[in-house]
Amino acid sequence: MNEPAASRAEPRPDTRARIQTVALDLFTEQGYDATSLREIAESLGVTKAALYYHFKSKEEIVDSFSADQLVKLDKIVEWARTQPDPSSFEFRRELLQRYADDLYTGRYSKVMQFFHQNQPAFKNAPAGAKMRQAMMDIIGLLVEPESTPTAKLRAGMAVLAINTSWFLLRDTDISDEERREAAMEVAFDLLRTRPAGSEDPAG
């Protein structure tokens, strides 16, 4: 007897995404070097052979969830490069808000935590280099080429304020929305700051 159409149409779980999620959790909880493929497979409730069907190594898993996040960051950069007034405070505010939207949804915050906690293992790895370059691209869009070193540093610290809010405020009894608001307030303050006597960009 043929299987009912409704049953045949039922979607299968996204095994690749499950592997990424479980591996990322283990990598951040106990460290990349201390986590084996066998542990990942056991946590998923699958055989090591089944895991190999999707990923042949831990490096491939890291490359995969890094690539997923890089696609999102690339979209932010693409949007920014089409804006008519990239020197305005309104543009920079919107850019940071879009970046924060990405960080505070999905697994991006966990990916950032992973790279932060496993810097020695990925200092020279392609995945780590690509993530660092993506962040530098975001920071570069917040300043003009002729900006002073101080302005460039403020732009970098504004992005880092959003990134590190997950680490520095992790043990604070506040909601994710409150954590985000605190990060954005610090980031915007950094971008507003100008040398004495210059015009306030916020008007």
Salt bridges, closest charged atoms under 4 A:
ASP25 OD1 - LYS110 NZ 2.53
ASP68 OD2 - ARG16 NH1 3.55
GLU94 OE2 - ARG98 NE 2.93
ASP101 OD1 - ARG180 NH1 2.72
ASP176 OD1 - ARG179 NH1 2.65
ASP189 OD1 - ARG192 NH1 3.12
